[in-house]
Amino acid sequence: MNQTPAHSTYDIVIIGGAIMGASAAWFITEQKEFKGRVLVVEKDPSYENASTMHTNSCMRQQFSTPLNVRISQFAADFVKNLPRYMGNDERVPELTIRSFGYMYLADNEAFANVLRDNQKIQLAEGAATQLMTADEIKRAYPFYNVDDIVLGSINLVDEGFWDATAVFDWWRKSARERGVEYVSNEVVAINKNKAGTRVETVTLKSGEVISCGKVLNASGPRAARTSAMAGIDIPVEPRKRFSWIFAAEKPLDRDLPLTIDPSGVHVRENGGGTYQCGGHSDIDPGVEFDDFAMDHEIWQNHVWPILATRIPQFEAIKVQSEWAGHYAYNTFDHNAILGPHTEIENFYFLNGFSGHGLQQSPAMGRGTAELMVHGEYRSLDMSLFHFDRIVNNKPIIEKAVI
């Protein structure tokens, strides 16, 4: 990847080339009326520490906000029909969703009522969510300990694992072939006009000053740092999330849904007798952008005991790999922040996904591209997530956050 841009002027500059930036860049090329130049500036083209590479790579429709359900439904359709969406390119692989579902477990009546309310919303949007009593869960998944469980919720249609890396790779490859330029560099300054109403240029770490028509902040957990260069305060910070891959001495006899224990610890099928587990500490502060240190006591003292209690076969397991990644955590309401700034008219947000960005990336990239090119949404109206809700103190309450 080149470090120096080929031009000094671009119609759209995207800051951040991970899953959101890649999606937006590719969907911009899908807008037939757009004939301009797009530059994607990515600090780390290896994406080693990007949230994109540290996820469960799963999607779900079990949200409490109708728009979030629809966003995931588009993701499912996009993944299952990837070659068609990418112009019937014979090189593009056929993908599927391994629909083992998400299993939410409620251990009290209040949480059970949340699952009941959520199911009504999900069914109204066409999802296939089922509620299960503890006895029903035990019959379908005998390996669970459900002694403390009041209710479960699961959806076995278009809910589970998908190959996000393949989609990410093809978005970048296809966008480049269509003329999007990627550079390995870093935006270190965002320069506005005298009135402070428009971004005129961005300055790269290598010294180039690039004129731009519009700027998109797609910088993941670094969103606040990017916005601050334009004098904007955005409530997004890195939150550390820990993951483990482990092998079971006695593997389960059927697929393990992505199980969300009432404690917040989650675990899913990984294949071949291995499983992926995630969690975080009870104290969940914002962390430094480069803090990826593991906390080994969390596994030993918190996560493993919960796993072994919920699934007794997991008393005998061996950790194969572990890592710490970052959520781009929206401290305001845990939902996406999209759209233009309220005063800087050509500065756009694609931030704050709080752990469900990967599955939302197709719809979010498409919507952002439509808005930036046409000035309006032409598929799914995303205005509910616009930045102005933060200015107006109108949070979106999403009850299904992991």
C-alpha positions as CSV (number, residue, x, y, z in Angstrom):
1,M,0.0,0.0,0.0
2,N,1.4,3.4,-0.9
3,Q,2.0,6.0,1.7
4,T,1.7,9.1,-0.5
5,P,-1.6,10.0,-2.2
6,A,-1.6,10.2,-5.9
7,H,-3.5,13.5,-5.9
8,S,-3.8,16.6,-3.8
9,T,-7.6,16.9,-4.0
10,Y,-10.3,14.3,-3.3
11,D,-14.0,14.5,-3.2
12,I,-14.3,12.2,-0.2
13,V,-11.6,11.4,2.3
14,I,-12.3,8.4,4.6
15,I,-10.3,8.3,7.8
16,G,-10.0,4.6,8.8
17,G,-9.9,1.6,6.4
18,A,-11.2,-1.2,8.6
19,I,-14.7,-2.7,8.2
20,M,-16.7,0.5,8.3
21,G,-14.4,2.5,6.1
22,A,-14.1,-0.4,3.7
23,S,-17.9,-0.8,3.5
24,A,-18.5,2.9,2.9
25,A,-15.8,3.2,0.3
26,W,-17.2,0.2,-1.7
27,F,-20.8,1.4,-1.5
28,I,-19.7,4.8,-2.7
29,T,-18.5,3.1,-5.8
30,E,-22.0,1.5,-6.1
31,Q,-23.5,5.0,-6.5
32,K,-23.6,5.3,-10.3
33,E,-23.9,9.1,-10.2
34,F,-20.7,9.5,-8.3
35,K,-17.7,10.2,-10.5
36,G,-15.3,11.6,-8.0
37,R,-12.1,10.6,-6.2
38,V,-12.1,8.7,-2.9
39,L,-9.1,8.4,-0.6
40,V,-9.0,6.0,2.3
41,V,-6.3,6.8,4.9
42,E,-5.5,3.8,7.2
43,K,-2.9,4.1,10.0
44,D,-2.2,0.3,10.1
45,P,-2.8,-1.6,6.9
46,S,-2.1,-4.9,8.7
47,Y,-5.3,-4.2,10.7
48,E,-3.6,-6.3,13.5
49,N,-5.3,-4.3,16.3
50,A,-8.4,-3.3,14.5
51,S,-11.7,-4.2,16.1
52,T,-12.6,-5.9,12.8
53,M,-10.0,-8.6,13.5
54,H,-10.9,-9.2,17.1
55,T,-14.6,-10.1,16.9
56,N,-16.9,-13.0,17.2
57,S,-17.7,-12.6,13.5
58,C,-21.4,-13.3,14.2
59,M,-24.6,-11.6,13.4
60,R,-28.0,-11.5,15.1
61,Q,-31.5,-10.1,14.6
62,Q,-32.3,-10.1,18.4
63,F,-32.3,-6.4,19.0
64,S,-34.9,-4.3,20.7
65,T,-34.9,-1.4,18.1
66,P,-36.7,-2.2,14.9
67,L,-34.1,-0.4,12.8
68,N,-31.3,-2.5,14.3
69,V,-33.2,-5.6,13.4
70,R,-33.6,-4.4,9.8
71,I,-29.9,-3.5,9.6
72,S,-29.0,-7.1,10.5
73,Q,-31.5,-8.5,8.1
74,F,-29.8,-6.6,5.2
75,A,-26.4,-8.0,6.5
76,A,-27.7,-11.5,6.2
77,D,-29.0,-11.0,2.7
78,F,-25.8,-9.3,1.7
79,V,-23.6,-12.1,3.0
80,K,-25.8,-14.9,1.5
81,N,-25.8,-13.1,-1.9
82,L,-22.4,-11.7,-1.9
83,P,-21.5,-12.5,-5.6
84,R,-24.8,-10.9,-6.8
85,Y,-24.2,-7.8,-4.8
86,M,-20.7,-7.6,-6.2
87,G,-21.8,-7.6,-9.8
88,N,-21.8,-11.4,-10.3
89,D,-18.0,-11.4,-10.2
90,E,-17.0,-15.0,-10.6
91,R,-14.1,-14.6,-8.3
92,V,-16.3,-13.7,-5.3
93,P,-17.0,-16.7,-3.1
94,E,-20.4,-18.0,-2.1
95,L,-20.9,-17.5,1.6
96,T,-23.3,-18.9,4.1
97,I,-24.3,-18.1,7.7
98,R,-23.8,-20.9,10.2
99,S,-27.1,-20.2,12.0
100,F,-26.5,-21.7,15.4
101,G,-28.3,-18.7,16.8
102,Y,-27.8,-16.5,19.8
103,M,-29.2,-17.9,23.1
104,Y,-30.0,-15.2,25.6
105,L,-30.5,-16.6,29.1
106,A,-32.6,-14.7,31.7
107,D,-32.2,-15.6,35.3
108,N,-34.9,-13.3,36.7
109,E,-38.4,-12.2,35.7
110,A,-37.4,-8.7,34.9
111,F,-34.9,-9.8,32.3
112,A,-37.4,-12.4,31.0
113,N,-39.9,-9.6,30.4
114,V,-37.2,-7.8,28.4
115,L,-36.8,-10.8,26.2
116,R,-40.6,-11.1,25.8
117,D,-40.8,-7.4,24.8
118,N,-37.9,-7.8,22.4
119,Q,-39.4,-10.8,20.7
120,K,-42.5,-8.9,19.9
121,I,-40.5,-6.3,18.1
122,Q,-38.3,-8.9,16.3
123,L,-41.3,-10.9,15.1
124,A,-43.0,-7.7,13.8
125,E,-39.9,-7.2,11.7
126,G,-40.0,-10.7,10.3
127,A,-37.4,-12.4,12.6
128,A,-37.8,-16.0,13.8
129,T,-37.1,-15.5,17.5
130,Q,-38.3,-18.2,19.8
131,L,-38.8,-18.0,23.5
132,M,-37.9,-21.1,25.5
133,T,-38.7,-22.2,29.0
134,A,-35.9,-23.8,31.1
135,D,-37.3,-27.2,30.4
136,E,-37.5,-26.5,26.6
137,I,-33.9,-25.3,26.7
138,K,-32.8,-28.4,28.5
139,R,-34.5,-30.7,26.0
140,A,-33.0,-29.0,23.0
141,Y,-29.5,-28.4,24.5
142,P,-29.0,-31.0,27.3
143,F,-25.5,-29.7,28.1
144,Y,-26.8,-26.5,29.7
145,N,-27.3,-26.1,33.5
146,V,-30.6,-24.2,33.6
147,D,-31.4,-24.5,37.3
148,D,-31.4,-20.7,37.7
149,I,-32.9,-19.9,34.3
150,V,-36.4,-18.4,33.9
151,L,-36.5,-17.9,30.1
152,G,-34.3,-18.1,27.0
153,S,-34.5,-16.5,23.6
154,I,-33.0,-17.8,20.4
155,N,-33.3,-17.3,16.6
156,L,-32.0,-20.0,14.3
157,V,-32.6,-18.2,11.0
158,D,-29.8,-15.9,9.7
159,E,-28.2,-15.7,13.2
160,G,-24.7,-17.0,13.8
161,F,-21.2,-17.1,12.3
162,W,-20.3,-15.6,8.9
163,D,-17.0,-15.1,7.1
164,A,-16.5,-11.4,7.8
165,T,-12.9,-11.5,6.6
166,A,-14.0,-12.6,3.1
167,V,-16.4,-9.7,2.9
168,F,-13.9,-7.2,4.2
169,D,-11.2,-8.4,1.8
170,W,-13.6,-8.2,-1.2
171,W,-14.8,-4.8,-0.3
172,R,-11.2,-3.5,-0.3
173,K,-10.2,-5.4,-3.5
174,S,-13.3,-4.4,-5.4
175,A,-13.1,-0.7,-4.3
176,R,-9.5,-0.5,-5.4
177,E,-10.3,-2.0,-8.8
178,R,-13.0,0.7,-9.1
179,G,-10.6,3.5,-8.4
180,V,-10.7,4.0,-4.6
181,E,-7.2,4.9,-3.4
182,Y,-5.9,3.4,-0.1
183,V,-2.8,4.9,1.6
184,S,-0.9,3.7,4.6
185,N,-0.7,7.0,6.5
186,E,-2.4,8.9,9.3
187,V,-4.4,12.1,9.4
188,V,-2.8,14.4,12.0
189,A,-4.8,17.6,11.4
190,I,-8.2,18.5,10.1
191,N,-8.3,22.1,8.9
192,K,-11.6,24.1,8.6
193,N,-12.5,27.3,6.8
194,K,-12.5,30.6,8.8
195,A,-16.2,30.3,9.6
196,G,-15.6,26.8,11.0
197,T,-18.5,25.4,8.9
198,R,-16.5,23.2,6.5
199,V,-13.4,21.0,6.4
200,E,-11.1,22.3,3.7
201,T,-8.1,20.1,4.1
202,V,-6.6,17.2,6.1
203,T,-2.9,17.0,6.9
204,L,-1.2,13.6,6.7
205,K,1.6,12.5,9.0
206,S,3.9,12.4,6.0
207,G,3.3,16.1,5.5
208,E,0.9,16.2,2.6
209,V,-2.1,18.6,2.8
210,I,-5.1,17.1,1.0
211,S,-8.0,19.2,-0.1
212,C,-11.4,17.4,0.4
213,G,-15.0,17.8,-0.5
214,K,-16.2,15.7,2.4
215,V,-14.6,13.8,5.3
216,L,-15.8,10.6,6.9
217,N,-14.7,9.6,10.4
218,A,-14.5,5.8,10.3
219,S,-11.7,5.4,12.7
220,G,-13.2,2.9,15.1
221,P,-12.1,3.2,18.8
222,R,-10.1,6.3,17.8
223,A,-13.2,8.1,16.7
224,A,-13.0,10.7,19.4
225,R,-9.4,11.5,18.6
226,T,-10.3,12.0,14.9
227,S,-13.3,14.2,15.8
228,A,-11.2,16.3,18.2
229,M,-9.0,17.4,15.3
230,A,-12.1,19.1,13.9
231,G,-13.0,20.6,17.3
232,I,-15.8,18.0,17.8
233,D,-16.5,16.1,21.0
234,I,-17.9,12.6,20.4
235,P,-18.8,10.1,23.2
236,V,-16.8,7.2,21.9
237,E,-13.9,5.5,23.7
238,P,-12.0,2.2,23.5
239,R,-13.3,-0.4,25.9
240,K,-11.3,-3.6,26.3
241,R,-12.9,-6.9,25.5
242,F,-11.2,-10.3,26.1
243,S,-11.5,-13.4,24.0
244,W,-10.4,-17.0,24.3
245,I,-10.4,-20.0,22.0
246,F,-10.5,-23.2,24.0
247,A,-10.8,-27.0,23.3
248,A,-13.0,-29.2,25.4
249,E,-11.9,-32.6,26.6
250,K,-15.5,-33.7,25.9
251,P,-16.9,-31.6,23.0
252,L,-20.6,-31.0,23.0
253,D,-22.7,-33.3,20.8
254,R,-24.3,-30.5,18.9
255,D,-23.7,-26.8,17.9
256,L,-23.4,-24.4,20.7
257,P,-25.4,-21.2,20.1
258,L,-23.7,-18.0,20.9
259,T,-24.8,-18.1,24.5
260,I,-25.1,-14.9,26.5
261,D,-25.0,-15.9,30.2
262,P,-26.8,-13.6,32.6
263,S,-23.3,-12.6,33.9
264,G,-22.5,-11.1,30.5
265,V,-19.9,-13.8,29.6
266,H,-20.6,-15.2,26.1
267,V,-19.5,-18.4,24.4
268,R,-20.1,-19.9,20.9
269,E,-19.4,-22.8,18.7
270,N,-16.1,-22.5,16.9
271,G,-15.8,-26.0,15.2
272,G,-13.8,-29.1,15.6
273,G,-14.4,-29.4,19.4
274,T,-13.3,-25.8,20.0
275,Y,-15.2,-22.8,21.3
276,Q,-14.8,-19.0,21.4
277,C,-15.6,-17.2,24.6
278,G,-15.6,-13.5,25.4
279,G,-16.0,-11.2,28.4
280,H,-14.7,-8.2,30.3
281,S,-14.1,-7.1,33.9
282,D,-16.8,-5.9,36.2
283,I,-15.1,-2.6,36.2
284,D,-15.2,-1.5,32.5
285,P,-13.2,1.8,32.0
286,G,-12.1,3.4,28.8
287,V,-8.5,2.4,28.0
288,E,-5.7,3.8,26.0
289,F,-5.8,3.3,22.2
290,D,-2.7,1.0,22.3
291,D,-3.6,-1.0,25.4
292,F,-4.2,-4.6,24.3
293,A,-2.6,-6.3,27.4
294,M,-4.4,-9.4,28.6
295,D,-5.7,-9.8,32.1
296,H,-5.2,-13.5,32.9
297,E,-7.0,-13.3,36.2
298,I,-10.3,-12.6,34.5
299,W,-10.2,-16.0,32.9
300,Q,-9.2,-17.9,36.0
301,N,-11.3,-16.1,38.5
302,H,-14.4,-15.0,36.5
303,V,-14.9,-16.4,33.0
304,W,-14.0,-20.1,33.4
305,P,-16.0,-20.6,36.6
306,I,-19.1,-19.1,34.9
307,L,-18.6,-21.4,31.8
308,A,-18.1,-24.5,33.9
309,T,-21.2,-23.7,35.9
310,R,-23.4,-23.0,32.9
311,I,-22.0,-25.9,30.8
312,P,-20.5,-28.6,33.1
313,Q,-18.7,-30.3,30.2
314,F,-16.5,-27.1,30.1
315,E,-14.9,-28.0,33.5
316,A,-12.2,-29.8,31.5
317,I,-11.0,-27.4,28.8
318,K,-7.6,-26.1,27.5
319,V,-7.1,-22.5,26.2
320,Q,-5.5,-22.5,22.8
321,S,-5.3,-18.8,22.2
322,E,-6.4,-15.5,23.8
323,W,-6.4,-11.8,22.9
324,A,-7.7,-8.4,24.0
325,G,-9.5,-6.2,21.5
326,H,-11.4,-2.9,21.7
327,Y,-15.0,-2.0,21.4
328,A,-15.6,1.5,19.9
329,Y,-17.9,2.1,22.8
330,N,-20.6,4.9,22.5
331,T,-20.9,6.0,26.1
332,F,-24.1,8.0,25.3
333,D,-26.4,5.1,24.2
334,H,-24.3,2.2,22.8
335,N,-25.6,2.8,19.3
336,A,-24.1,4.0,16.0
337,I,-23.4,7.6,15.4
338,L,-24.0,8.5,11.8
339,G,-24.6,11.4,9.5
340,P,-23.2,15.0,9.2
341,H,-22.1,17.2,12.1
342,T,-24.6,19.8,13.1
343,E,-22.3,22.7,12.3
344,I,-19.4,21.4,10.2
345,E,-21.5,20.4,7.2
346,N,-19.1,18.2,5.3
347,F,-17.8,16.2,8.3
348,Y,-19.6,12.8,8.6
349,F,-19.6,10.1,11.3
350,L,-19.6,6.3,11.1
351,N,-18.7,5.6,14.7
352,G,-19.7,4.2,18.1
353,F,-21.0,0.7,17.2
354,S,-20.3,-0.7,20.7
355,G,-19.6,-4.3,19.6
356,H,-22.1,-4.8,16.9
357,G,-20.4,-3.0,14.1
358,L,-19.2,-6.0,12.1
359,Q,-22.8,-7.3,11.5
360,Q,-24.0,-3.7,10.8
361,S,-21.3,-2.8,8.4
362,P,-23.2,-3.6,5.1
363,A,-26.2,-1.5,5.9
364,M,-24.1,1.3,7.6
365,G,-21.7,1.5,4.6
366,R,-24.6,1.6,2.2
367,G,-26.5,4.2,4.1
368,T,-23.4,6.4,4.6
369,A,-22.6,6.2,0.9
370,E,-26.1,7.2,-0.1
371,L,-26.1,10.1,2.3
372,M,-22.7,11.4,1.3
373,V,-23.4,11.1,-2.5
374,H,-27.1,12.0,-2.8
375,G,-27.8,13.9,0.4
376,E,-30.5,11.4,1.4
377,Y,-31.0,7.8,2.2
378,R,-32.4,5.7,-0.7
379,S,-32.7,2.3,0.9
380,L,-33.0,2.2,4.7
381,D,-33.5,5.5,6.6
382,M,-30.7,5.7,9.2
383,S,-31.5,9.2,10.4
384,L,-32.4,7.8,13.9
385,F,-28.7,7.4,14.4
386,H,-27.6,10.9,13.4
387,F,-25.2,12.9,15.5
388,D,-27.8,15.5,16.3
389,R,-29.5,13.2,18.8
390,I,-26.4,13.6,21.0
391,V,-26.6,17.4,20.8
392,N,-30.3,17.2,21.6
393,N,-29.8,14.6,24.4
394,K,-32.1,12.1,22.9
395,P,-30.6,8.6,23.4
396,I,-31.8,5.5,21.6
397,I,-32.5,2.8,24.1
398,E,-31.2,-0.5,22.8
399,K,-31.9,-3.2,25.4
400,A,-29.9,-6.0,23.6
401,V,-26.3,-4.9,24.1
402,I,-23.6,-7.5,24.7
